[in-house]
């Protein structure tokens, strides 16, 4: 017998995760998301009068809109901060490179208030790109 897959929608209501299986017109509830997959499969199997191993579910968790909006705002702020850090690094390196044309590393360090080793580090560092690489989306995925 082939496995039949159902879409399941889940959202938090009080202390419970309430889920619906629209195709079957039924649903249920669990205390945690960790239990939701197996519970939804069990409900679907019971509804269809089949064994749970022939039922699969694809769960979509509905998060509160306010929480998602706040998370996305924090992501935008984080991206802006990374861009500013990249710009600052480019500028610092440019200053060191410019000063090194006429001064020793020790003198540059003294002028800028950094160590001679830091001068060498900045001087030899490959300039960062103006646009930082995007971060992994795993951090923002809902569970």
Secondary structure, DSSP 4 states (H G I P E B T S, - for coil): ---EEEEEEEEEETTEEEEEETTTTEEEEESSHHHHHHHHHHHHHHHHTS-GGGEEEEEEEE--HHHHHHHHHHHHHHHHHHHHHHHHHHHHHHHHHHHHTTS-HHHHHHHHTS-HHHHHHHHHSPPPPSSPPPPPGGGG---
